[in-house]
């Protein structure tokens, strides 16, 4: 499909149906697609519930224009790419996204970590933690980057932040000792 346009939305018996016009590059690309939005959503939901990330990402790519910028299914698509280890594709989708999404910043941070770009990973972790300052997992992931870099100044700063959140620095210090010795 070259382009897909939502022509009409019909509400019948509490069900929303969208009618689409598809524009194809060539006739060989024509797909038989059920036009009922409900069936598309059910299929996407089933794929994600069954943790079929490969099936989800393939199906989403086929029908993405029909989703009318549905943020939830788009986020699941990004998460599927990450779960499959497609970090570059994941980052490309996030970077080409039309709107800011703080939750996607965490996926970007983790993707940059996976591909070894710690500078951008730190930037995205810090941005995420500004929006969600009480989240401890991303904080620990950021501390781990600084441990690998042996940056004691930032480790100490983040451990103090962790201590304020959890009221107990013991857990994170045990973790630091474990990972700094490996």
Number of C-alpha atoms within 10 A of each C-alpha: 15 10 11 16 14 14 9 10 12 11 9 8 6 7 11 12 16 19 16 17 13 15 14 14 10 9 9 7 11 12 11 6 10 10 14 15 18 14 13 18 13 11 16 22 15 13 17 20 11 11 13 15 21 16 16 24 22 14 16 20 11 13 15 17 18 22 17 12 11 11 12 10 18 18 16 18 25 24 20 22 23 21 15 13 14 14 22 16 14 23 22 12 16 20 14 8 12 9 9 10 13 16 12 20 23 19 23 28 26 25 24 22 20 15 12 11 13 20 12 16 25 20 16 22 21 19 16 23 19 12 12 13 15 15 15 16 10 19 19 18 17 25 24 17 17 19 18 12 11 12 12 12 9 14 20 14 11 17 20 16 17 23 16 12 14 15 10 13 15 12 11 17 14 11 12 17 11 10 12 12 7 6
